[in-house]
Amino acid sequence: MAILVNERTRVLVQGITGREGRARARLMREYGTQVIAGCTPGRGGEEVDGGPVYDTVGEAVEAHGHFDASVVYVPAPLVKDAAL
């Protein structure tokens, strides 16, 4: 099964406040991807490049509705929890 991302895909970036998350979100936006929001526990209420940051995925969904895709840029020990 292929996952296709286009200019209409609504993306959530988990770990957007970290070095890699911030850099990749910026590149995605420059390419034309709709990065709607990001989430990082404990960093809710901040902004990254003008986009809102939430503490949880649930808060982001509550504020923005559905997302078509989520990308995860978190430290390796936290990946399982972020994915679930």
PDB file of N, CA, C and O in Angstrom:
ATOM      1  N   MET A   1       0.844  -1.179   0.000  1.00  0.00           N
ATOM      2  CA  MET A   1       0.000   0.000   0.000  1.00  0.00           C
ATOM      3  C   MET A   1       0.889   1.241   0.000  1.00  0.00           C
ATOM      4  O   MET A   1       1.780   1.379   0.839  1.00  0.00           O
ATOM      5  N   ALA A   2       0.644   2.120  -0.926  1.00  0.00           N
ATOM      6  CA  ALA A   2       1.410   3.353  -1.018  1.00  0.00           C
ATOM      7  C   ALA A   2       0.720   4.447  -0.210  1.00  0.00           C
ATOM      8  O   ALA A   2      -0.507   4.502  -0.140  1.00  0.00           O
ATOM      9  N   ILE A   3       1.498   5.289   0.377  1.00  0.00           N
ATOM     10  CA  ILE A   3       0.964   6.463   1.065  1.00  0.00           C
ATOM     11  C   ILE A   3       1.350   7.668   0.231  1.00  0.00           C
ATOM     12  O   ILE A   3       2.532   7.961   0.048  1.00  0.00           O
ATOM     13  N   LEU A   4       0.354   8.357  -0.267  1.00  0.00           N
ATOM     14  CA  LEU A   4       0.604   9.505  -1.130  1.00  0.00           C
ATOM     15  C   LEU A   4       0.307  10.787  -0.378  1.00  0.00           C
ATOM     16  O   LEU A   4      -0.729  10.925   0.272  1.00  0.00           O
ATOM     17  N   VAL A   5       1.228  11.710  -0.480  1.00  0.00           N
ATOM     18  CA  VAL A   5       1.082  13.010   0.153  1.00  0.00           C
ATOM     19  C   VAL A   5       1.058  14.038  -0.960  1.00  0.00           C
ATOM     20  O   VAL A   5       1.910  14.031  -1.848  1.00  0.00           O
ATOM     21  N   ASN A   6       0.070  14.925  -0.904  1.00  0.00           N
ATOM     22  CA  ASN A   6       0.016  15.986  -1.897  1.00  0.00           C
ATOM     23  C   ASN A   6      -0.301  17.304  -1.200  1.00  0.00           C
ATOM     24  O   ASN A   6      -0.264  17.389   0.028  1.00  0.00           O
ATOM     25  N   GLU A   7      -0.612  18.327  -1.986  1.00  0.00           N
ATOM     26  CA  GLU A   7      -0.828  19.657  -1.408  1.00  0.00           C
ATOM     27  C   GLU A   7      -2.072  19.745  -0.533  1.00  0.00           C
ATOM     28  O   GLU A   7      -2.240  20.727   0.189  1.00  0.00           O
ATOM     29  N   ARG A   8      -2.950  18.741  -0.578  1.00  0.00           N
ATOM     30  CA  ARG A   8      -4.152  18.740   0.255  1.00  0.00           C
ATOM     31  C   ARG A   8      -3.989  17.925   1.536  1.00  0.00           C
ATOM     32  O   ARG A   8      -4.875  17.950   2.390  1.00  0.00           O
ATOM     33  N   THR A   9      -2.896  17.217   1.687  1.00  0.00           N
ATOM     34  CA  THR A   9      -2.679  16.377   2.861  1.00  0.00           C
ATOM     35  C   THR A   9      -2.418  17.249   4.087  1.00  0.00           C
ATOM     36  O   THR A   9      -1.536  18.107   4.086  1.00  0.00           O
ATOM     37  N   ARG A  10      -3.202  17.008   5.123  1.00  0.00           N
ATOM     38  CA  ARG A  10      -3.075  17.762   6.379  1.00  0.00           C
ATOM     39  C   ARG A  10      -2.159  16.978   7.318  1.00  0.00           C
ATOM     40  O   ARG A  10      -2.465  15.847   7.696  1.00  0.00           O
ATOM     41  N   VAL A  11      -1.028  17.591   7.692  1.00  0.00           N
ATOM     42  CA  VAL A  11       0.014  16.884   8.428  1.00  0.00           C
ATOM     43  C   VAL A  11       0.191  17.452   9.839  1.00  0.00           C
ATOM     44  O   VAL A  11       0.173  18.664  10.057  1.00  0.00           O
ATOM     45  N   LEU A  12       0.360  16.532  10.780  1.00  0.00           N
ATOM     46  CA  LEU A  12       0.725  16.857  12.161  1.00  0.00           C
ATOM     47  C   LEU A  12       2.158  16.382  12.372  1.00  0.00           C
ATOM     48  O   LEU A  12       2.499  15.258  12.004  1.00  0.00           O
ATOM     49  N   VAL A  13       2.992  17.222  12.957  1.00  0.00           N
ATOM     50  CA  VAL A  13       4.384  16.853  13.228  1.00  0.00           C
ATOM     51  C   VAL A  13       4.559  16.622  14.723  1.00  0.00           C
ATOM     52  O   VAL A  13       4.465  17.562  15.514  1.00  0.00           O
ATOM     53  N   GLN A  14       4.809  15.389  15.110  1.00  0.00           N
ATOM     54  CA  GLN A  14       5.065  15.068  16.507  1.00  0.00           C
ATOM     55  C   GLN A  14       6.549  15.293  16.782  1.00  0.00           C
ATOM     56  O   GLN A  14       7.406  14.757  16.080  1.00  0.00           O
ATOM     57  N   GLY A  15       6.844  16.080  17.798  1.00  0.00           N
ATOM     58  CA  GLY A  15       8.236  16.426  18.098  1.00  0.00           C
ATOM     59  C   GLY A  15       8.692  17.649  17.330  1.00  0.00           C
ATOM     60  O   GLY A  15       9.882  17.795  17.053  1.00  0.00           O
ATOM     61  N   ILE A  16       7.769  18.528  16.981  1.00  0.00           N
ATOM     62  CA  ILE A  16       8.071  19.688  16.142  1.00  0.00           C
ATOM     63  C   ILE A  16       9.005  20.694  16.811  1.00  0.00           C
ATOM     64  O   ILE A  16       9.627  21.499  16.117  1.00  0.00           O
ATOM     65  N   THR A  17       9.119  20.669  18.128  1.00  0.00           N
ATOM     66  CA  THR A  17       9.973  21.654  18.807  1.00  0.00           C
ATOM     67  C   THR A  17      11.428  21.207  18.892  1.00  0.00           C
ATOM     68  O   THR A  17      12.287  21.990  19.300  1.00  0.00           O
ATOM     69  N   GLY A  18      11.717  19.982  18.521  1.00  0.00           N
ATOM     70  CA  GLY A  18      13.096  19.499  18.520  1.00  0.00           C
ATOM     71  C   GLY A  18      13.845  19.920  17.268  1.00  0.00           C
ATOM     72  O   GLY A  18      13.247  20.427  16.319  1.00  0.00           O
ATOM     73  N   ARG A  19      15.137  19.714  17.268  1.00  0.00           N
ATOM     74  CA  ARG A  19      15.981  20.121  16.140  1.00  0.00           C
ATOM     75  C   ARG A  19      15.510  19.508  14.825  1.00  0.00           C
ATOM     76  O   ARG A  19      15.305  20.223  13.844  1.00  0.00           O
ATOM     77  N   GLU A  20      15.339  18.195  14.802  1.00  0.00           N
ATOM     78  CA  GLU A  20      14.950  17.512  13.564  1.00  0.00           C
ATOM     79  C   GLU A  20      13.515  17.834  13.176  1.00  0.00           C
ATOM     80  O   GLU A  20      13.235  18.085  12.004  1.00  0.00           O
ATOM     81  N   GLY A  21      12.607  17.832  14.137  1.00  0.00           N
ATOM     82  CA  GLY A  21      11.211  18.127  13.840  1.00  0.00           C
ATOM     83  C   GLY A  21      11.026  19.517  13.263  1.00  0.00           C
ATOM     84  O   GLY A  21      10.288  19.711  12.296  1.00  0.00           O
ATOM     85  N   ARG A  22      11.699  20.475  13.863  1.00  0.00           N
ATOM     86  CA  ARG A  22      11.610  21.864  13.385  1.00  0.00           C
ATOM     87  C   ARG A  22      12.181  21.986  11.973  1.00  0.00           C
ATOM     88  O   ARG A  22      11.569  22.617  11.112  1.00  0.00           O
ATOM     89  N   ALA A  23      13.333  21.393  11.732  1.00  0.00           N
ATOM     90  CA  ALA A  23      13.976  21.487  10.418  1.00  0.00           C
ATOM     91  C   ALA A  23      13.140  20.798   9.342  1.00  0.00           C
ATOM     92  O   ALA A  23      12.964  21.345   8.253  1.00  0.00           O
ATOM     93  N   ARG A  24      12.628  19.612   9.634  1.00  0.00           N
ATOM     94  CA  ARG A  24      11.847  18.862   8.638  1.00  0.00           C
ATOM     95  C   ARG A  24      10.497  19.522   8.380  1.00  0.00           C
ATOM     96  O   ARG A  24      10.021  19.530   7.245  1.00  0.00           O
ATOM     97  N   ALA A  25       9.869  20.081   9.429  1.00  0.00           N
ATOM     98  CA  ALA A  25       8.599  20.786   9.229  1.00  0.00           C
ATOM     99  C   ALA A  25       8.805  21.993   8.322  1.00  0.00           C
ATOM    100  O   ALA A  25       7.972  22.282   7.463  1.00  0.00           O
ATOM    101  N   ARG A  26       9.901  22.683   8.514  1.00  0.00           N
ATOM    102  CA  ARG A  26      10.203  23.849   7.663  1.00  0.00           C
ATOM    103  C   ARG A  26      10.381  23.406   6.210  1.00  0.00           C
ATOM    104  O   ARG A  26       9.858  24.038   5.292  1.00  0.00           O
ATOM    105  N   LEU A  27      11.123  22.317   6.011  1.00  0.00           N
ATOM    106  CA  LEU A  27      11.316  21.816   4.642  1.00  0.00           C
ATOM    107  C   LEU A  27       9.996  21.362   4.020  1.00  0.00           C
ATOM    108  O   LEU A  27       9.748  21.605   2.838  1.00  0.00           O
ATOM    109  N   MET A  28       9.157  20.709   4.807  1.00  0.00           N
ATOM    110  CA  MET A  28       7.859  20.277   4.283  1.00  0.00           C
ATOM    111  C   MET A  28       7.019  21.479   3.861  1.00  0.00           C
ATOM    112  O   MET A  28       6.387  21.459   2.805  1.00  0.00           O
ATOM    113  N   ARG A  29       7.012  22.519   4.680  1.00  0.00           N
ATOM    114  CA  ARG A  29       6.250  23.724   4.334  1.00  0.00           C
ATOM    115  C   ARG A  29       6.795  24.367   3.071  1.00  0.00           C
ATOM    116  O   ARG A  29       6.025  24.788   2.208  1.00  0.00           O
ATOM    117  N   GLU A  30       8.110  24.447   2.952  1.00  0.00           N
ATOM    118  CA  GLU A  30       8.716  25.030   1.762  1.00  0.00           C
ATOM    119  C   GLU A  30       8.355  24.246   0.508  1.00  0.00           C
ATOM    120  O   GLU A  30       8.251  24.820  -0.575  1.00  0.00           O
ATOM    121  N   TYR A  31       8.167  22.955   0.648  1.00  0.00           N
ATOM    122  CA  TYR A  31       7.807  22.101  -0.477  1.00  0.00           C
ATOM    123  C   TYR A  31       6.326  22.227  -0.822  1.00  0.00           C
ATOM    124  O   TYR A  31       5.910  21.838  -1.914  1.00  0.00           O
ATOM    125  N   GLY A  32       5.529  22.765   0.099  1.00  0.00           N
ATOM    126  CA  GLY A  32       4.112  22.968  -0.155  1.00  0.00           C
ATOM    127  C   GLY A  32       3.180  22.099   0.668  1.00  0.00           C
ATOM    128  O   GLY A  32       1.963  22.155   0.489  1.00  0.00           O
ATOM    129  N   THR A  33       3.730  21.300   1.562  1.00  0.00           N
ATOM    130  CA  THR A  33       2.914  20.440   2.416  1.00  0.00           C
ATOM    131  C   THR A  33       2.179  21.282   3.450  1.00  0.00           C
ATOM    132  O   THR A  33       2.740  22.235   3.991  1.00  0.00           O
ATOM    133  N   GLN A  34       0.938  20.938   3.725  1.00  0.00           N
ATOM    134  CA  GLN A  34       0.152  21.639   4.735  1.00  0.00           C
ATOM    135  C   GLN A  34       0.488  21.101   6.122  1.00  0.00           C
ATOM    136  O   GLN A  34      -0.163  20.178   6.611  1.00  0.00           O
ATOM    137  N   VAL A  35       1.493  21.677   6.743  1.00  0.00           N
ATOM    138  CA  VAL A  35       1.809  21.330   8.129  1.00  0.00           C
ATOM    139  C   VAL A  35       0.877  22.184   8.973  1.00  0.00           C
ATOM    140  O   VAL A  35       1.081  23.387   9.135  1.00  0.00           O
ATOM    141  N   ILE A  36      -0.153  21.531   9.509  1.00  0.00           N
ATOM    142  CA  ILE A  36      -1.210  22.250  10.214  1.00  0.00           C
ATOM    143  C   ILE A  36      -0.796  22.601  11.638  1.00  0.00           C
ATOM    144  O   ILE A  36      -1.073  23.701  12.116  1.00  0.00           O
ATOM    145  N   ALA A  37      -0.136  21.668  12.311  1.00  0.00           N
ATOM    146  CA  ALA A  37       0.229  21.874  13.717  1.00  0.00           C
ATOM    147  C   ALA A  37       1.302  20.870  14.108  1.00  0.00           C
ATOM    148  O   ALA A  37       1.670  19.987  13.334  1.00  0.00           O
ATOM    149  N   GLY A  38       1.789  21.029  15.321  1.00  0.00           N
ATOM    150  CA  GLY A  38       2.756  20.091  15.878  1.00  0.00           C
ATOM    151  C   GLY A  38       2.401  19.802  17.319  1.00  0.00           C
ATOM    152  O   GLY A  38       1.579  20.495  17.919  1.00  0.00           O
ATOM    153  N   CYS A  39       3.019  18.781  17.867  1.00  0.00           N
ATOM    154  CA  CYS A  39       2.810  18.509  19.286  1.00  0.00           C
ATOM    155  C   CYS A  39       4.107  18.017  19.918  1.00  0.00           C
ATOM    156  O   CYS A  39       4.875  17.255  19.330  1.00  0.00           O
ATOM    157  N   THR A  40       4.310  18.483  21.122  1.00  0.00           N
ATOM    158  CA  THR A  40       5.423  18.074  21.967  1.00  0.00           C
ATOM    159  C   THR A  40       4.935  18.198  23.405  1.00  0.00           C
ATOM    160  O   THR A  40       4.552  19.289  23.825  1.00  0.00           O
ATOM    161  N   PRO A  41       4.939  17.110  24.171  1.00  0.00           N
ATOM    162  CA  PRO A  41       4.474  17.191  25.556  1.00  0.00           C
ATOM    163  C   PRO A  41       5.215  18.273  26.343  1.00  0.00           C
ATOM    164  O   PRO A  41       6.443  18.357  26.305  1.00  0.00           O
ATOM    165  N   GLY A  42       4.455  19.085  27.046  1.00  0.00           N
ATOM    166  CA  GLY A  42       5.049  20.143  27.855  1.00  0.00           C
ATOM    167  C   GLY A  42       5.347  21.425  27.106  1.00  0.00           C
ATOM    168  O   GLY A  42       5.796  22.400  27.709  1.00  0.00           O
ATOM    169  N   ARG A  43       5.107  21.444  25.800  1.00  0.00           N
ATOM    170  CA  ARG A  43       5.423  22.642  25.007  1.00  0.00           C
ATOM    171  C   ARG A  43       4.177  23.268  24.381  1.00  0.00           C
ATOM    172  O   ARG A  43       4.284  24.159  23.539  1.00  0.00           O
ATOM    173  N   GLY A  44       3.005  22.807  24.791  1.00  0.00           N
ATOM    174  CA  GLY A  44       1.756  23.338  24.270  1.00  0.00           C
ATOM    175  C   GLY A  44       1.652  24.831  24.477  1.00  0.00           C
ATOM    176  O   GLY A  44       2.090  25.352  25.502  1.00  0.00           O
ATOM    177  N   GLY A  45       1.074  25.522  23.513  1.00  0.00           N
ATOM    178  CA  GLY A  45       0.928  26.970  23.585  1.00  0.00           C
ATOM    179  C   GLY A  45       2.029  27.725  22.864  1.00  0.00           C
ATOM    180  O   GLY A  45       1.906  28.927  22.629  1.00  0.00           O
ATOM    181  N   GLU A  46       3.097  27.038  22.513  1.00  0.00           N
ATOM    182  CA  GLU A  46       4.177  27.674  21.766  1.00  0.00           C
ATOM    183  C   GLU A  46       3.830  27.682  20.278  1.00  0.00           C
ATOM    184  O   GLU A  46       2.821  27.114  19.862  1.00  0.00           O
ATOM    185  N   GLU A  47       4.669  28.326  19.495  1.00  0.00           N
ATOM    186  CA  GLU A  47       4.550  28.310  18.043  1.00  0.00           C
ATOM    187  C   GLU A  47       5.895  27.949  17.448  1.00  0.00           C
ATOM    188  O   GLU A  47       6.939  28.298  17.998  1.00  0.00           O
ATOM    189  N   VAL A  48       5.871  27.252  16.329  1.00  0.00           N
ATOM    190  CA  VAL A  48       7.080  26.942  15.560  1.00  0.00           C
ATOM    191  C   VAL A  48       6.829  27.422  14.136  1.00  0.00           C
ATOM    192  O   VAL A  48       5.948  26.902  13.451  1.00  0.00           O
ATOM    193  N   ASP A  49       7.582  28.392  13.699  1.00  0.00           N
ATOM    194  CA  ASP A  49       7.426  28.969  12.367  1.00  0.00           C
ATOM    195  C   ASP A  49       5.981  29.369  12.093  1.00  0.00           C
ATOM    196  O   ASP A  49       5.482  29.178  10.984  1.00  0.00           O
ATOM    197  N   GLY A  50       5.314  29.919  13.094  1.00  0.00           N
ATOM    198  CA  GLY A  50       3.957  30.399  12.941  1.00  0.00           C
ATOM    199  C   GLY A  50       2.874  29.352  13.134  1.00  0.00           C
ATOM    200  O   GLY A  50       1.690  29.688  13.118  1.00  0.00           O
ATOM    201  N   GLY A  51       3.247  28.095  13.314  1.00  0.00           N
ATOM    202  CA  GLY A  51       2.271  27.031  13.516  1.00  0.00           C
ATOM    203  C   GLY A  51       2.122  26.693  14.989  1.00  0.00           C
ATOM    204  O   GLY A  51       3.103  26.728  15.731  1.00  0.00           O
ATOM    205  N   PRO A  52       0.912  26.368  15.424  1.00  0.00           N
ATOM    206  CA  PRO A  52       0.681  26.087  16.839  1.00  0.00           C
ATOM    207  C   PRO A  52       1.266  24.753  17.282  1.00  0.00           C
ATOM    208  O   PRO A  52       1.370  23.805  16.503  1.00  0.00           O
ATOM    209  N   VAL A  53       1.643  24.709  18.553  1.00  0.00           N
ATOM    210  CA  VAL A  53       2.160  23.484  19.169  1.00  0.00           C
ATOM    211  C   VAL A  53       1.212  23.096  20.300  1.00  0.00           C
ATOM    212  O   VAL A  53       0.783  23.945  21.081  1.00  0.00           O
ATOM    213  N   TYR A  54       0.893  21.811  20.377  1.00  0.00           N
ATOM    214  CA  TYR A  54       0.012  21.274  21.406  1.00  0.00           C
ATOM    215  C   TYR A  54       0.773  20.255  22.239  1.00  0.00           C
ATOM    216  O   TYR A  54       1.797  19.723  21.811  1.00  0.00           O
ATOM    217  N   ASP A  55       0.258  19.991  23.433  1.00  0.00           N
ATOM    218  CA  ASP A  55       0.887  18.999  24.306  1.00  0.00           C
ATOM    219  C   ASP A  55       0.630  17.569  23.834  1.00  0.00           C
ATOM    220  O   ASP A  55       1.475  16.693  24.024  1.00  0.00           O
ATOM    221  N   THR A  56      -0.523  17.330  23.224  1.00  0.00           N
ATOM    222  CA  THR A  56      -0.888  15.976  22.796  1.00  0.00           C
ATOM    223  C   THR A  56      -1.503  15.990  21.407  1.00  0.00           C
ATOM    224  O   THR A  56      -1.958  17.026  20.922  1.00  0.00           O
ATOM    225  N   VAL A  57      -1.510  14.823  20.777  1.00  0.00           N
ATOM    226  CA  VAL A  57      -2.174  14.668  19.483  1.00  0.00           C
ATOM    227  C   VAL A  57      -3.664  14.946  19.651  1.00  0.00           C
ATOM    228  O   VAL A  57      -4.276  15.592  18.800  1.00  0.00           O
ATOM    229  N   GLY A  58      -4.247  14.462  20.739  1.00  0.00           N
ATOM    230  CA  GLY A  58      -5.666  14.681  20.991  1.00  0.00           C
ATOM    231  C   GLY A  58      -6.042  16.152  21.019  1.00  0.00           C
ATOM    232  O   GLY A  58      -7.079  16.535  20.478  1.00  0.00           O
ATOM    233  N   GLU A  59      -5.213  16.980  21.642  1.00  0.00           N
ATOM    234  CA  GLU A  59      -5.478  18.415  21.687  1.00  0.00           C
ATOM    235  C   GLU A  59      -5.412  19.026  20.290  1.00  0.00           C
ATOM    236  O   GLU A  59      -6.217  19.894  19.951  1.00  0.00           O
ATOM    237  N   ALA A  60      -4.456  18.576  19.482  1.00  0.00           N
ATOM    238  CA  ALA A  60      -4.325  19.077  18.116  1.00  0.00           C
ATOM    239  C   ALA A  60      -5.547  18.694  17.286  1.00  0.00           C
ATOM    240  O   ALA A  60      -6.063  19.510  16.522  1.00  0.00           O
ATOM    241  N   VAL A  61      -6.008  17.457  17.435  1.00  0.00           N
ATOM    242  CA  VAL A  61      -7.191  17.006  16.698  1.00  0.00           C
ATOM    243  C   VAL A  61      -8.426  17.781  17.147  1.00  0.00           C
ATOM    244  O   VAL A  61      -9.258  18.163  16.324  1.00  0.00           O
ATOM    245  N   GLU A  62      -8.541  18.009  18.432  1.00  0.00           N
ATOM    246  CA  GLU A  62      -9.675  18.769  18.956  1.00  0.00           C
ATOM    247  C   GLU A  62      -9.702  20.186  18.377  1.00  0.00           C
ATOM    248  O   GLU A  62     -10.773  20.717  18.081  1.00  0.00           O
ATOM    249  N   ALA A  63      -8.534  20.792  18.218  1.00  0.00           N
ATOM    250  CA  ALA A  63      -8.444  22.167  17.734  1.00  0.00           C
ATOM    251  C   ALA A  63      -8.574  22.278  16.216  1.00  0.00           C
ATOM    252  O   ALA A  63      -9.093  23.276  15.715  1.00  0.00           O
ATOM    253  N   HIS A  64      -8.108  21.264  15.476  1.00  0.00           N
ATOM    254  CA  HIS A  64      -8.026  21.388  14.014  1.00  0.00           C
ATOM    255  C   HIS A  64      -8.807  20.344  13.233  1.00  0.00           C
ATOM    256  O   HIS A  64      -8.811  20.370  12.003  1.00  0.00           O
ATOM    257  N   GLY A  65      -9.459  19.440  13.918  1.00  0.00           N
ATOM    258  CA  GLY A  65     -10.153  18.385  13.186  1.00  0.00           C
ATOM    259  C   GLY A  65      -9.182  17.289  12.784  1.00  0.00           C
ATOM    260  O   GLY A  65      -8.133  17.118  13.404  1.00  0.00           O
ATOM    261  N   HIS A  66      -9.534  16.554  11.752  1.00  0.00           N
ATOM    262  CA  HIS A  66      -8.713  15.398  11.365  1.00  0.00           C
ATOM    263  C   HIS A  66      -7.382  15.802  10.722  1.00  0.00           C
ATOM    264  O   HIS A  66      -7.236  16.898  10.181  1.00  0.00           O
ATOM    265  N   PHE A  67      -6.434  14.893  10.799  1.00  0.00           N
ATOM    266  CA  PHE A  67      -5.170  15.002  10.075  1.00  0.00           C
ATOM    267  C   PHE A  67      -5.084  13.788   9.166  1.00  0.00           C
ATOM    268  O   PHE A  67      -5.527  12.701   9.538  1.00  0.00           O
ATOM    269  N   ASP A  68      -4.525  13.961   7.992  1.00  0.00           N
ATOM    270  CA  ASP A  68      -4.361  12.847   7.067  1.00  0.00           C
ATOM    271  C   ASP A  68      -3.098  12.047   7.359  1.00  0.00           C
ATOM    272  O   ASP A  68      -3.020  10.854   7.066  1.00  0.00           O
ATOM    273  N   ALA A  69      -2.113  12.723   7.941  1.00  0.00           N
ATOM    274  CA  ALA A  69      -0.838  12.069   8.211  1.00  0.00           C
ATOM    275  C   ALA A  69      -0.188  12.690   9.441  1.00  0.00           C
ATOM    276  O   ALA A  69      -0.401  13.859   9.764  1.00  0.00           O
ATOM    277  N   SER A  70       0.603  11.876  10.108  1.00  0.00           N
ATOM    278  CA  SER A  70       1.392  12.349  11.236  1.00  0.00           C
ATOM    279  C   SER A  70       2.812  11.843  11.037  1.00  0.00           C
ATOM    280  O   SER A  70       3.027  10.669  10.734  1.00  0.00           O
ATOM    281  N   VAL A  71       3.762  12.722  11.207  1.00  0.00           N
ATOM    282  CA  VAL A  71       5.164  12.315  11.143  1.00  0.00           C
ATOM    283  C   VAL A  71       5.744  12.426  12.541  1.00  0.00           C
ATOM    284  O   VAL A  71       5.354  13.298  13.316  1.00  0.00           O
ATOM    285  N   VAL A  72       6.671  11.546  12.860  1.00  0.00           N
ATOM    286  CA  VAL A  72       7.197  11.441  14.217  1.00  0.00           C
ATOM    287  C   VAL A  72       8.694  11.727  14.212  1.00  0.00           C
ATOM    288  O   VAL A  72       9.473  10.993  13.604  1.00  0.00           O
ATOM    289  N   TYR A  73       9.086  12.793  14.890  1.00  0.00           N
ATOM    290  CA  TYR A  73      10.488  13.152  15.078  1.00  0.00           C
ATOM    291  C   TYR A  73      10.749  13.255  16.575  1.00  0.00           C
ATOM    292  O   TYR A  73      10.870  14.352  17.121  1.00  0.00           O
ATOM    293  N   VAL A  74      10.833  12.115  17.224  1.00  0.00           N
ATOM    294  CA  VAL A  74      11.059  12.072  18.662  1.00  0.00           C
ATOM    295  C   VAL A  74      12.253  11.166  18.945  1.00  0.00           C
ATOM    296  O   VAL A  74      12.610  10.348  18.097  1.00  0.00           O
ATOM    297  N   PRO A  75      12.873  11.291  20.106  1.00  0.00           N
ATOM    298  CA  PRO A  75      13.982  10.406  20.453  1.00  0.00           C
ATOM    299  C   PRO A  75      13.546   8.935  20.430  1.00  0.00           C
ATOM    300  O   PRO A  75      12.405   8.611  20.761  1.00  0.00           O
ATOM    301  N   ALA A  76      14.446   8.074  20.046  1.00  0.00           N
ATOM    302  CA  ALA A  76      14.148   6.648  19.851  1.00  0.00           C
ATOM    303  C   ALA A  76      13.378   5.998  20.996  1.00  0.00           C
ATOM    304  O   ALA A  76      12.435   5.254  20.726  1.00  0.00           O
ATOM    305  N   PRO A  77      13.727   6.236  22.257  1.00  0.00           N
ATOM    306  CA  PRO A  77      12.984   5.561  23.328  1.00  0.00           C
ATOM    307  C   PRO A  77      11.499   5.964  23.413  1.00  0.00           C
ATOM    308  O   PRO A  77      10.707   5.272  24.053  1.00  0.00           O
ATOM    309  N   LEU A  78      11.126   7.080  22.770  1.00  0.00           N
ATOM    310  CA  LEU A  78       9.756   7.584  22.851  1.00  0.00           C
ATOM    311  C   LEU A  78       8.914   7.278  21.622  1.00  0.00           C
ATOM    312  O   LEU A  78       7.730   7.611  21.592  1.00  0.00           O
ATOM    313  N   VAL A  79       9.496   6.656  20.616  1.00  0.00           N
ATOM    314  CA  VAL A  79       8.797   6.429  19.350  1.00  0.00           C
ATOM    315  C   VAL A  79       7.556   5.571  19.523  1.00  0.00           C
ATOM    316  O   VAL A  79       6.509   5.893  18.961  1.00  0.00           O
ATOM    317  N   LYS A  80       7.642   4.501  20.275  1.00  0.00           N
ATOM    318  CA  LYS A  80       6.492   3.613  20.444  1.00  0.00           C
ATOM    319  C   LYS A  80       5.301   4.360  21.027  1.00  0.00           C
ATOM    320  O   LYS A  80       4.189   4.244  20.513  1.00  0.00           O
ATOM    321  N   ASP A  81       5.519   5.121  22.089  1.00  0.00           N
ATOM    322  CA  ASP A  81       4.433   5.888  22.697  1.00  0.00           C
ATOM    323  C   ASP A  81       3.880   6.922  21.739  1.00  0.00           C
ATOM    324  O   ASP A  81       2.667   7.128  21.687  1.00  0.00           O
ATOM    325  N   ALA A  82       4.744   7.578  20.979  1.00  0.00           N
ATOM    326  CA  ALA A  82       4.286   8.593  20.029  1.00  0.00           C
ATOM    327  C   ALA A  82       3.432   7.957  18.934  1.00  0.00           C
ATOM    328  O   ALA A  82       2.409   8.515  18.538  1.00  0.00           O
ATOM    329  N   ALA A  83       3.846   6.810  18.452  1.00  0.00           N
ATOM    330  CA  ALA A  83       3.101   6.138  17.396  1.00  0.00           C
ATOM    331  C   ALA A  83       1.740   5.635  17.886  1.00  0.00           C
ATOM    332  O   ALA A  83       0.745   5.717  17.166  1.00  0.00           O
ATOM    333  N   LEU A  84       1.707   5.122  19.102  1.00  0.00           N
ATOM    334  CA  LEU A  84       0.449   4.625  19.634  1.00  0.00           C
ATOM    335  C   LEU A  84      -0.472   5.773  19.991  1.00  0.00           C
ATOM    336  O   LEU A  84      -1.588   5.547  20.458  1.00  0.00           O
TER     337      LEU A  84
END
